[in-house]
Every structure is written in structure tokens, then in C-alpha cells.
Amino acid sequence: MQLCYKIQHRTVLIIFPLILQTIIIAQMLSNRRDGFQSLVTSLVLSRLDYGNATLAGIPLYQLKRLQSVMNYAVRLVYPSSRYDPITPLLHKLHWLKAAERIDYKLAVLVYKCRQAAAPSYLADELCEPADFEARCRLRSTSSSSLVIRRTRL
């Protein structure tokens, strides 16, 4: 199945709040708080991290919607007003904002590709500019930038 950010985005924005509401009901019935934070954390981060590469470069309005889902989940763990700042609560959970998390996950993926810790089908797609004959005389060959090979879908 080909990953598409629209499918991933739709899954997070439509199905995810329903799952969170189910968790709220389960929490209210059980009156136990100890595992609730880890349950919400694992659900939110696993869903947002799945297909993170497809979320890179999404429009700002969609990124804001993803952030609002994360804010909703944070407010489930730490009950607060909608108008209270969310950043301190994100820090308490050791979470990054949605845009920062996408950038971080991509940076980790590129690092793993450079260190040969990623699968070869990913590592083979990243090349240095000096590897291309057409670019061997450019100034960019001396930089540490990377080039992604063009592919046809």
C-alpha cells in the first residue's frame, strides 16, 4: 500500500478523536489514573509517527489541525482550560510540537541512512552531490548537503 499524507492525515483527524473519547469513557469507568498517561502517549505518538515522511511539507492549515489533535490529547492527561498555554504541558510529557516532531523524525531517519543503520532501500536513495556527473564541478559538492534521486511514480 502506498503511503499518502492525505490518508494518514484523514486517519489522524477523523478516527483519532473517536479513539480518545473511548479512552476517556474507559478512564471514567475504571477511576484509575496510573496507566492513562502512558496509554494516551503511546496512542498519540505511534499514530503521529506512522508515516512521518509523508507528513513532511504538508500545508500549514493541516499541520495546525494535527497540532490541535495533540493538544486535545495533552489536555486529557493534564486537565486544563482550552485557553491555557499548551507548551508547558507538552514539556511535562516530553513531547515536541507536531512540526518539530516531523522534522526530528526525518532528521533521525537521515542520520540512520548516513550511518548505515537504515534499510538499504532508504539509504540508497540519499546521495551526495559529488556522486552525480552533472554536479561534480559545482560548489555544492564540497558541502555536506544531500540529494534525493528522482523517481517516477
C-alpha positions in Angstrom: 0.0 0.0 0.0 1.4 3.4 -1.0 1.5 5.9 1.9 -0.1 9.2 1.2 -0.2 12.1 3.6 -3.9 12.7 2.9 -4.8 9.2 4.0 -2.6 9.5 7.1 -4.0 13.0 7.8 -7.6 11.8 7.5 -7.0 8.8 9.7 -5.5 11.0 12.5 -8.1 13.7 12.3 -11.3 11.6 12.0 -10.6 8.3 13.8 -8.2 9.5 16.4 -10.6 11.8 18.4 -13.1 8.9 18.5 -10.4 6.6 20.0 -9.6 9.3 22.5 -13.2 9.6 23.5 -13.4 5.9 24.0 -10.3 6.1 26.3 -12.0 8.9 28.3 -15.0 6.7 28.9 -12.8 3.8 29.9 -10.9 6.0 32.3 -14.1 7.3 33.8 -15.4 3.8 34.4 -12.2 2.5 35.9 -11.2 5.5 38.0 -7.5 4.6 37.6 -5.1 7.3 36.6 -1.8 5.4 36.6 -1.8 3.9 33.1 -3.8 6.6 31.5 -0.9 8.8 30.6 1.1 6.0 29.1 -1.9 4.8 27.1 -2.6 8.3 25.6 1.1 8.9 25.0 1.6 5.6 23.2 -1.5 6.0 21.1 -0.8 9.6 20.1 2.9 9.3 19.3 2.6 5.9 17.5 -0.2 7.3 15.3 1.6 10.6 14.5 4.9 8.8 13.9 3.5 6.3 11.5 4.3 7.6 8.0 6.0 10.7 9.3 7.9 11.1 6.0 4.6 11.6 4.2 3.7 14.4 6.6 6.8 16.4 5.8 5.9 19.5 3.8 2.1 19.4 4.5 0.3 22.8 4.3 0.2 24.9 7.4 -3.6 24.6 7.9 -3.3 20.8 8.0 -0.3 21.0 10.4 -2.4 23.2 12.7 -5.1 20.5 12.7 -2.6 17.8 13.6 -1.3 20.0 16.4 -4.9 20.5 17.7 -5.3 16.7 18.0 -2.1 16.6 20.0 -3.3 19.5 22.2 -6.6 17.6 22.8 -4.7 14.5 23.9 -2.4 16.6 26.2 -5.5 18.1 27.9 -6.8 14.6 28.5 -3.7 13.8 30.5 -3.4 17.1 32.3 -6.9 18.7 32.6 -6.7 22.4 31.8 -8.7 25.1 30.2 -8.7 25.4 26.4 -7.2 28.9 26.8 -4.3 27.8 29.0 -0.9 27.7 27.2 -0.1 24.2 25.9 3.7 24.4 25.7 4.3 23.7 29.5 2.0 20.7 29.3 3.9 19.4 26.2 7.2 19.8 28.2 5.8 17.8 31.1 5.0 14.9 28.7 8.4 15.4 26.9 6.5 15.9 23.6 7.5 18.1 20.7 5.0 20.1 18.7 3.8 18.4 15.5 6.1 20.3 13.1 9.1 19.8 15.4 8.3 16.1 15.8 8.1 15.6 12.0 11.4 17.4 11.5 13.0 15.4 14.3 11.9 12.1 12.9 13.1 12.9 9.4 16.5 14.0 10.8 16.8 10.7 12.7 15.9 8.8 9.5 18.6 10.7 7.5 21.1 10.1 10.3 20.4 6.4 10.3 20.8 6.3 6.5 24.1 8.1 6.7 25.3 5.7 9.4 24.2 2.6 7.5 21.6 1.7 10.2 18.6 2.1 8.0 17.4 -0.3 5.4 19.3 -0.3 2.1 16.2 0.8 0.1 16.2 4.1 2.0 20.0 4.6 2.3 20.5 4.1 -1.4 18.2 7.0 -2.3 20.3 9.6 -0.4 23.4 10.7 -2.4 26.0 13.4 -2.1 26.1 16.0 -5.0 29.5 14.8 -5.9 28.1 11.4 -6.9 26.4 12.9 -10.0 28.5 13.6 -13.0 26.4 16.7 -13.9 27.1 18.2 -10.5 30.7 17.3 -9.9 32.0 20.8 -10.7 29.5 22.7 -8.6 30.3 24.4 -5.3 27.7 22.2 -3.6 29.9 19.2 -4.0 32.1 20.4 -1.1 29.1 21.0 1.2 27.5 18.3 3.4 24.1 18.6 1.7 22.3 15.5 0.4 20.4 14.9 -2.8 17.4 12.6 -3.2 17.4 10.8 -6.5 14.4 11.5 -8.7 11.8 8.7 -9.0 8.8 8.2 -11.2 5.6 7.1 -9.5 
